[in-house]
Amino acid sequence: MNGKMNFFLDPKNRVIQKPSIMNYKQDQQGLYLVANKRFINWMDVHTYCHTCLDALTFDDEFDASYCASCNEWREEPCTDISCEYCENRPKRPLDPRR
């Protein structure tokens, strides 16, 4: 090609017929994690379990998130010995309450 680059442009009437790779709606654009046949918005990934990717549940009594499928807390207890939330927290979230 003698060091030249040739560009061939489609006529305007053919461009309309081509399906666009950018044919998403305004609210659908962004980053997503695809897991277990569902889309998780990248901004919401922190609300899902890092092990099984199920949605986390928040326990108001102990002020902490947990995964019901894994039966594990997703937040460590605080280091304050007089904390009213962490003081009586069970080892596993679905264990019988005292």
KOLTORTOR-93183 format. One record per residue (C-alpha): residue number from 1; x, y, z. Coordinates in steps of 0.1 Angstrom, whole numbers, plus 5000, padded with zeros to 4 digits. Example, Ala and Ser with C-alpha at 12.3 -4.5 7.8 and 13.67 -1.06 7.14 Angstrom:
residues 2
<r><i>1</i><east>5123</east><north>4955</north><up>5078</up></r>
<r><i>2</i><east>5137</east><north>4989</north><up>5071</up></r>
end
This chain:
residues 98
<r><i>1</i><east>5000</east><north>5000</north><up>5000</up></r>
<r><i>2</i><east>5030</east><north>5022</north><up>4997</up></r>
<r><i>3</i><east>5028</east><north>5035</north><up>5033</up></r>
<r><i>4</i><east>4993</east><north>5050</north><up>5027</up></r>
<r><i>5</i><east>4962</east><north>5041</north><up>5047</up></r>
<r><i>6</i><east>4930</east><north>5040</north><up>5028</up></r>
<r><i>7</i><east>4897</east><north>5045</north><up>5046</up></r>
<r><i>8</i><east>4864</east><north>5035</north><up>5030</up></r>
<r><i>9</i><east>4834</east><north>5051</north><up>5045</up></r>
<r><i>10</i><east>4799</east><north>5037</north><up>5042</up></r>
<r><i>11</i><east>4773</east><north>5059</north><up>5025</up></r>
<r><i>12</i><east>4749</east><north>5076</north><up>5049</up></r>
<r><i>13</i><east>4719</east><north>5054</north><up>5039</up></r>
<r><i>14</i><east>4737</east><north>5022</north><up>5049</up></r>
<r><i>15</i><east>4748</east><north>5036</north><up>5083</up></r>
<r><i>16</i><east>4712</east><north>5038</north><up>5094</up></r>
<r><i>17</i><east>4706</east><north>5001</north><up>5086</up></r>
<r><i>18</i><east>4735</east><north>4989</north><up>5108</up></r>
<r><i>19</i><east>4726</east><north>4980</north><up>5144</up></r>
<r><i>20</i><east>4745</east><north>5002</north><up>5168</up></r>
<r><i>21</i><east>4765</east><north>4987</north><up>5196</up></r>
<r><i>22</i><east>4755</east><north>5017</north><up>5217</up></r>
<r><i>23</i><east>4718</east><north>5011</north><up>5216</up></r>
<r><i>24</i><east>4712</east><north>5012</north><up>5254</up></r>
<r><i>25</i><east>4689</east><north>5034</north><up>5273</up></r>
<r><i>26</i><east>4702</east><north>5063</north><up>5293</up></r>
<r><i>27</i><east>4696</east><north>5046</north><up>5327</up></r>
<r><i>28</i><east>4713</east><north>5014</north><up>5315</up></r>
<r><i>29</i><east>4748</east><north>5027</north><up>5309</up></r>
<r><i>30</i><east>4775</east><north>5021</north><up>5334</up></r>
<r><i>31</i><east>4796</east><north>4993</north><up>5349</up></r>
<r><i>32</i><east>4780</east><north>4961</north><up>5359</up></r>
<r><i>33</i><east>4790</east><north>4928</north><up>5375</up></r>
<r><i>34</i><east>4773</east><north>4898</north><up>5358</up></r>
<r><i>35</i><east>4769</east><north>4869</north><up>5383</up></r>
<r><i>36</i><east>4744</east><north>4842</north><up>5387</up></r>
<r><i>37</i><east>4725</east><north>4853</north><up>5356</up></r>
<r><i>38</i><east>4719</east><north>4888</north><up>5369</up></r>
<r><i>39</i><east>4733</east><north>4922</north><up>5365</up></r>
<r><i>40</i><east>4746</east><north>4940</north><up>5396</up></r>
<r><i>41</i><east>4753</east><north>4977</north><up>5392</up></r>
<r><i>42</i><east>4789</east><north>4985</north><up>5401</up></r>
<r><i>43</i><east>4778</east><north>5012</north><up>5426</up></r>
<r><i>44</i><east>4757</east><north>4985</north><up>5444</up></r>
<r><i>45</i><east>4784</east><north>4957</north><up>5446</up></r>
<r><i>46</i><east>4792</east><north>4966</north><up>5482</up></r>
<r><i>47</i><east>4757</east><north>4955</north><up>5492</up></r>
<r><i>48</i><east>4763</east><north>4920</north><up>5480</up></r>
<r><i>49</i><east>4782</east><north>4891</north><up>5497</up></r>
<r><i>50</i><east>4817</east><north>4887</north><up>5484</up></r>
<r><i>51</i><east>4815</east><north>4850</north><up>5487</up></r>
<r><i>52</i><east>4781</east><north>4840</north><up>5472</up></r>
<r><i>53</i><east>4769</east><north>4873</north><up>5456</up></r>
<r><i>54</i><east>4736</east><north>4873</north><up>5474</up></r>
<r><i>55</i><east>4722</east><north>4905</north><up>5487</up></r>
<r><i>56</i><east>4733</east><north>4915</north><up>5522</up></r>
<r><i>57</i><east>4708</east><north>4920</north><up>5550</up></r>
<r><i>58</i><east>4712</east><north>4947</north><up>5576</up></r>
<r><i>59</i><east>4704</east><north>4939</north><up>5612</up></r>
<r><i>60</i><east>4693</east><north>4970</north><up>5631</up></r>
<r><i>61</i><east>4697</east><north>4953</north><up>5665</up></r>
<r><i>62</i><east>4734</east><north>4948</north><up>5660</up></r>
<r><i>63</i><east>4740</east><north>4976</north><up>5635</up></r>
<r><i>64</i><east>4758</east><north>4953</north><up>5610</up></r>
<r><i>65</i><east>4754</east><north>4937</north><up>5577</up></r>
<r><i>66</i><east>4753</east><north>4899</north><up>5572</up></r>
<r><i>67</i><east>4748</east><north>4873</north><up>5545</up></r>
<r><i>68</i><east>4718</east><north>4851</north><up>5552</up></r>
<r><i>69</i><east>4730</east><north>4824</north><up>5527</up></r>
<r><i>70</i><east>4765</east><north>4821</north><up>5542</up></r>
<r><i>71</i><east>4752</east><north>4829</north><up>5578</up></r>
<r><i>72</i><east>4782</east><north>4852</north><up>5584</up></r>
<r><i>73</i><east>4787</east><north>4888</north><up>5594</up></r>
<r><i>74</i><east>4802</east><north>4910</north><up>5568</up></r>
<r><i>75</i><east>4813</east><north>4937</north><up>5593</up></r>
<r><i>76</i><east>4837</east><north>4931</north><up>5621</up></r>
<r><i>77</i><east>4827</east><north>4940</north><up>5656</up></r>
<r><i>78</i><east>4841</east><north>4973</north><up>5668</up></r>
<r><i>79</i><east>4869</east><north>4976</north><up>5694</up></r>
<r><i>80</i><east>4849</east><north>4996</north><up>5718</up></r>
<r><i>81</i><east>4842</east><north>4974</north><up>5749</up></r>
<r><i>82</i><east>4811</east><north>4994</north><up>5759</up></r>
<r><i>83</i><east>4795</east><north>4993</north><up>5725</up></r>
<r><i>84</i><east>4758</east><north>4984</north><up>5729</up></r>
<r><i>85</i><east>4756</east><north>4968</north><up>5695</up></r>
<r><i>86</i><east>4786</east><north>4946</north><up>5694</up></r>
<r><i>87</i><east>4785</east><north>4936</north><up>5731</up></r>
<r><i>88</i><east>4758</east><north>4909</north><up>5727</up></r>
<r><i>89</i><east>4762</east><north>4901</north><up>5690</up></r>
<r><i>90</i><east>4760</east><north>4863</north><up>5684</up></r>
<r><i>91</i><east>4789</east><north>4846</north><up>5666</up></r>
<r><i>92</i><east>4767</east><north>4839</north><up>5635</up></r>
<r><i>93</i><east>4738</east><north>4862</north><up>5626</up></r>
<r><i>94</i><east>4711</east><north>4835</north><up>5623</up></r>
<r><i>95</i><east>4720</east><north>4819</north><up>5656</up></r>
<r><i>96</i><east>4693</east><north>4820</north><up>5683</up></r>
<r><i>97</i><east>4692</east><north>4854</north><up>5700</up></r>
<r><i>98</i><east>4698</east><north>4857</north><up>5738</up></r>
end
